[in-house]
Structures are given as structure tokens and as C-alpha cells.
């Protein structure tokens, strides 16, 4: 006689809950079976017609200085050296070492650090009134990605994929390029309590982007994904092996009834098998023209690495990936402000301008939401003689395409750039607005967990109508 073997966990559950648990297990098994049979990555209808179909998030890890980039403060220059504080002396005001000019028909003030991005001023919506809760990297970075920092929650990319599905079943719906290992690490692209299939697929690390001549060197830094091909087995043999593994996984699922981790393994194995045929070719940048590669700064030591990532982001977006994130680390300028800002901005300016121009030429910018920014900004007063401290009270981010009200400066900080004073945008409001642009109501995009309907914005957040066209 063949009796099904119960796991210790299953036996304890049955013994402690009795017949009530049996009824609940039956309902749960039905729900789990229904979810497994459905394709969790299939395209889904938004709550209402959204102008954005996809997101490219240019994430600046470390908190770039807003008063040196996109928040022009002439009074900061004339007051440089004066003591700054509201009852408690914090330091002396430090003028920006960089000049600002107005650009485009909109006349947006942009620092000389971004001469190429400034050419796209009329496509930008610069938000100078951002706010977050804490001026500490780990908390602020995780909150920027998940909405909270004190609990493990799904990331913005995971929520987007959960709400809309993907447009290409052979590719991950959420890809993160060079994510940092610190400041929350995998939590920033994880799915938490959502099904595991919605988590981000990591390509590269913050320490380097591929091989070749090495990160940042011309001809090097090509993106790689480990084990996309099996050199010992062809597709047919791999399919046979995978079918056997999946039969074991499904037997375990039938036995456990509800096992999200097993469901995640089943789905991820299938996606990995499909990726073998699609991802390597998609990541081969040699198929792009010399003119396109040059537009992104590929081949120049300063811009090569970030340029390749931006070009990959365009290729992923064009192929149907729903959410793409690129991380650029190194913005924590407590000292050596001028040199570090010149180096960082010089490495991303041309690639970002190339990305915007390329999307426009392909008629994709109108439905691609491009976001630039970090977890907070910097203080208008000096730290030491040539640095700035963390500032969560007021900072800048910008968005382009995807239905934003372009060519405008929205919100403002005080005369020195210390605190947002007009049209404040909290992280929850920012998240609600991104989802709105994608056609998702942040109050309705929920997932039942721990006895309540969870959402990205928790119980907060308002759509910022002023930046929606």
C-alpha cells in the first residue's frame, strides 16, 4: 500500500488545527492550483488607460547633490560662508562650484555638469520638492524602492510587474542592472510576499559590469549573465531534464498544497529555460550601429560602462521588459565634492542624453517613463571644507516621457535648498504617481497578506496631478 508521506510541518498543522484546518487547506489548494495553472506574467489590463507602458529607472545610489545639479539657488552663492542653522548651528553655507544656465524653450535651470541632458530640457519634469523620512542610506534607499524601511516589502518593480504582467514571456519582466549589495541589497528588487516570479533579475553588480577590458574601459564591461547556456546539453536534452525536475516539484506542490517557494522554483525554471534563447542575443550590443554606440558614449573610457547599460535598457524596453533599473553608485560626497561630482556626472551625462534621444527617435519616449534620482539630496551647508552631508528634507528627481508634464520645474525648496516648501512630494506620493502613469490605482493594486490587503503606498500617498500631463 502506498500512503502519501506527510512532512513534519504538515503533520503538526493537521494535529493542531483538526477538521477546521482540513476545510481551509481544501480552499487553499484550490486557490494555489488556480494560480499555478495561470500564467502569472501574462499581460494584464491596467485599472485605466495609462500613458506609460514601461519604466526605466536611473537610480543614483548615495544621494546626489540637488543644489549642484537641478535645483538652482542663487542666494546660496551670495550667502556662501555664512552660518546656517535654526537654533542649532549646522555649518557654513557652501556655494555650488558649478554654474547654472537656462535651457530649452521651457528655460529650465540645469547645472553645467549636465550639458548633454540639458539639451533635452523640454522633455524633463524636474521635481525639486522631494522628501523622504530619514537621511540614512540603508533606510532611505530601501524606502525609495519598497515604500517602507522597517519591514520587508515588495519593490516598486515587483509591484509594477504584478500589476501589468510582461510583454515578452521569454524575458524577465523586471531587470536590474548593477544593483548595490548594500543598502538593503536584494530587498530593493525583491518580491517579498508577492509570488517569487515578480522579483527582479539581477545582471551585473555595483562592483563591475561584465568582463572584456574591465569595467569602464573601452571595449570592456560587456554585460553577462551566468549560465545562460549549457555547453554539455542541447535544448532537447535540457527540456527532458527540466521536465523531470518539474515533475518532482509539482509532486511536492501537490503534497504540500500551498508552497509558494515551490511555485517560485517551478516558474523560475521555466523562465530560465526560455531565456536561454532570447537573452544572449538581446544583450549582444555588437548588432547596434557605430553611430548608436557613439551616441551612448560607448568606447569612451568615461562613459563606456554606463553607456552600455543605457543601451541595454533601451533594448530591453523595446523587447517588452516592463521595468528596467540601472544603478550608478558613488554619490555620497561628504568630501571632494567638485572632483567627485564632475567624475560622476561626466560618466552618465552623455549616456542618459543618448537614451532619451534614442527613445524619441523610435517613438518610444511617449510611453516609456524615464526616472532619474537617488534616495535623498545633500545639505546646502558644508561638511568639512569641500563636502555636503545627507538631506532628506528637500531634494531633486526628474522624470521624462510616459505622460509626465514635460518642460517644467515642479515644487521648490527654500532659498538655500535645505527643505521643500512648495508642492512637497513624499516617497509615497512619488510611488502613487508612477503607478498612476502606468494606469494603476495605487489604492487598488493590492495583495492579501497577513490578514490585510497590502499595497506599495501602505495607507498613504497621493497622485501628484501637477506633473501628470
Buried (B, 14 or more C-beta within 10 A) or exposed (E): EEEEEEEEEBEEBBEEEEEEBEEEBEEEBEEBBEEBEEEBBEBBEBBEEBBBBBBBBBBBBBBBBBBBBBBBBEBBBEBBEEEBEEEEEBBBBBBBBBEBBEBBEBEBBBBBBBBBBBBBBBBBBBBBBBBBBBBBBBBBBBBBBBBBBEEEBBBBBBBBBBBBBBBBBBBBBBBBBBBBEEBBBBBBBBBBBBBBBBBBBBBBBBEBBBEBBBBBEBEBBBBBBEEBEEEEEEEEEBEEEBEEEBEEBBEBBBBBBBBBEBBBBBBBBBBBBBBBEBBEEBBEBEEBEEEBBBBBBBBBEBBBBBBBBBBBBBBBBBBBBBBBBBBBBBBBBBBEBBEBBBEBBBBBBBBBBBBBBBBBEEEBBEBBBBBBBBBBBBBBBBBEEBBBBBBBBBBBBBBBBBBBBBBBBBBBBBBBBBBBBEBBBBBBBBBBBBBBBBBBBBBEBBBEEEEEEBBBBBEBBBBBEBBBE
